[in-house]
Amino acid sequence: MNAVGIDLSDPTAIGYPVVFLGVLVGSLVPVVPTGAVVGAAAAIAVSTGRLSLLLVLLVSVAGALIGDLVTFGVARAGSAAAQRWVARGQSPERLEEVRGRFATRGGLLVVIGRLVPAGRIPVLLAAGALDYPWRRLVPAALLACVLWALAYALLGVVSGGLSDSPVVATLVATALVLAVAAIGALVSRSRKART
């Protein structure tokens, strides 16, 4: 116990806030590998039982959703600057095509953007710059965050099932998450090169 009465050796005392803040910060500033945070927490939940897998999922979804909504909100609030960023190097016809895609399939674009490596921020900035409505963004972002958290937690569950050691399970979960992200980035780069 420390001066505030929190037992810092208990993973449940610091685990959930660390997961939430790690995912939130990583959703705002993509320097924290948020998938690895979720996978590691899920691995610890499965291998030790000291964290609840359901609570790991809930705090992960909450952190990711808040981060996504803030990113979108910033793009909407600074819409002139965001529009310039989206429009750079694009023809007016191309911008209208993108606006049309958001009008017809915006929710799907938001979900796919969350699940594709390095896709979330450009999609959210474009959605904000193109005045995509909040009432359509919020449910799509919620669905995207739930699917994202489930996918990375599943990697953590698999790694946690491989070892009873939380350290080994965390390392395996992190390696799996990074491998999936790297494969996704390679596939995305390959598709862009072909088109």
C-alpha positions in Angstrom: 0.0 0.0 0.0 1.2 3.5 -0.7 0.1 6.9 0.7 -3.1 6.9 -1.3 -4.2 3.4 -0.2 -3.6 1.7 -3.6 -1.7 -1.6 -3.6 0.5 -1.1 -6.6 1.6 -4.8 -6.6 -2.0 -5.8 -7.3 -2.6 -5.8 -11.1 -6.3 -5.0 -10.6 -5.4 -1.7 -8.9 -3.3 -0.4 -11.8 -4.3 -2.7 -14.7 -7.5 -1.2 -15.8 -6.4 2.5 -15.6 -3.2 1.6 -17.5 -5.2 -0.2 -20.2 -7.7 2.7 -20.5 -5.0 5.4 -20.6 -2.7 3.3 -22.9 -5.5 2.8 -25.4 -6.8 6.4 -25.1 -3.3 8.0 -25.5 -2.5 5.6 -28.4 -5.8 6.5 -30.1 -5.0 10.2 -29.9 -1.2 10.0 -30.6 -0.3 6.8 -32.5 2.9 6.1 -30.6 1.5 3.5 -28.2 0.7 0.2 -29.8 -2.8 0.0 -28.5 -3.5 -3.5 -29.9 -0.5 -4.7 -27.8 -1.9 -3.0 -24.7 -5.2 -4.9 -25.2 -3.6 -8.2 -26.1 -1.2 -8.0 -23.1 -4.0 -7.2 -20.7 -6.2 -10.0 -22.1 -3.2 -12.4 -21.7 -2.8 -11.4 -18.1 -6.5 -11.8 -17.5 -6.5 -15.3 -18.9 -3.1 -16.5 -17.4 -3.6 -15.1 -13.9 -7.3 -14.4 -13.4 -6.3 -11.2 -11.6 -8.0 -9.0 -14.2 -11.4 -9.6 -15.7 -11.4 -10.2 -19.4 -14.8 -8.5 -19.7 -13.5 -5.4 -17.9 -10.4 -5.3 -20.0 -12.6 -5.3 -23.1 -14.9 -2.6 -21.7 -12.1 -0.2 -20.7 -10.3 -0.9 -24.0 -13.5 0.0 -26.0 -14.1 3.1 -23.8 -10.5 4.3 -24.4 -10.6 3.6 -28.1 -14.0 5.2 -28.6 -13.1 8.4 -26.7 -9.9 8.7 -28.7 -11.7 8.2 -32.0 -14.4 10.7 -31.1 -11.8 13.3 -30.0 -9.9 12.8 -33.3 -13.1 13.2 -35.3 -14.2 16.2 -33.2 -10.8 17.9 -33.8 -11.2 17.4 -37.5 -14.7 18.8 -37.4 -13.8 21.8 -35.3 -10.8 22.7 -37.4 -12.6 21.8 -40.5 -10.9 24.3 -42.8 -7.5 23.0 -41.9 -8.7 19.4 -42.0 -10.3 20.0 -45.4 -7.0 21.4 -46.7 -5.2 18.3 -45.3 -7.7 16.0 -47.0 -7.7 18.0 -50.2 -3.9 18.2 -50.6 -3.0 16.7 -54.0 -6.6 15.7 -54.7 -8.7 16.9 -57.6 -12.2 18.3 -56.9 -13.7 15.2 -58.6 -11.8 12.9 -56.3 -12.9 14.9 -53.3 -16.5 14.6 -54.4 -16.0 10.9 -54.9 -14.8 10.5 -51.4 -17.6 12.6 -50.1 -20.0 10.3 -51.9 -18.4 7.3 -50.4 -18.9 8.7 -46.9 -22.5 9.5 -47.8 -23.3 6.0 -48.9 -20.8 3.8 -46.9 -19.4 6.1 -44.2 -20.1 3.7 -41.3 -18.3 0.8 -43.2 -15.4 3.1 -43.9 -15.1 4.0 -40.2 -15.2 0.3 -39.1 -12.6 -0.7 -41.8 -10.4 2.3 -40.9 -10.3 1.2 -37.3 -9.4 -2.4 -38.2 -6.8 -1.7 -40.9 -3.3 -0.7 -39.6 -2.7 3.1 -40.0 -6.3 3.5 -41.4 -8.1 4.9 -38.4 -6.7 8.5 -38.2 -6.9 9.3 -42.0 -10.5 8.0 -42.1 -11.6 9.9 -39.0 -9.9 13.1 -40.2 -11.5 12.8 -43.7 -14.9 12.1 -42.1 -14.5 15.2 -39.9 -13.3 17.3 -42.8 -16.1 16.2 -45.0 -18.8 17.0 -42.3 -19.8 13.3 -41.7 -22.7 13.5 -39.2 -22.0 12.7 -35.5 -25.3 10.6 -35.4 -23.8 8.2 -38.0 -20.2 8.3 -36.7 -20.8 7.4 -33.1 -22.5 4.0 -33.7 -20.0 3.1 -36.4 -17.1 4.1 -34.2 -18.6 2.1 -31.3 -19.0 -1.0 -33.5 -15.4 -0.5 -34.8 -14.0 -0.2 -31.3 -15.8 -3.3 -30.1 -14.6 -5.4 -33.1 -11.1 -4.0 -32.7 -10.9 -4.8 -28.9 -12.3 -8.3 -29.5 -9.8 -9.1 -32.2 -6.8 -8.0 -30.1 -8.2 -9.5 -26.9 -8.5 -12.8 -28.8 -4.8 -12.7 -29.6 -4.2 -12.1 -25.9 -6.5 -15.0 -24.9 -4.7 -17.3 -27.3 -1.3 -16.3 -25.9 -2.5 -16.5 -22.3 -3.8 -20.0 -23.0 -0.3 -21.0 -24.1 1.4 -20.1 -20.9 0.5 -19.8 -17.2 3.2 -17.2 -16.8 1.8 -13.7 -17.2 5.2 -12.4 -18.4 5.4 -15.1 -21.2 1.8 -14.6 -22.1 2.2 -10.8 -22.3 5.3 -11.2 -24.5 3.6 -13.7 -26.8 0.5 -11.5 -27.0 2.6 -8.5 -27.9 4.5 -10.5 -30.5 1.3 -11.8 -32.0 -0.3 -8.3 -32.2 2.8 -6.8 -33.8 3.0 -9.7 -36.3 -0.7 -9.2 -37.2 -0.1 -5.4 -37.6 3.0 -6.0 -39.7 1.1 -8.4 -42.0 -1.8 -6.0 -42.3 0.6 -3.2 -43.2 2.3 -5.3 -45.8 -1.0 -6.4 -47.4 -2.2 -2.8 -47.4 1.0 -1.6 -49.0 0.8 -4.3 -51.6 -2.8 -3.4 -52.5 -1.8 0.2 -52.8 1.1 -0.7 -55.1 -1.2 -2.7 -57.4 -3.7 0.1 -57.8 
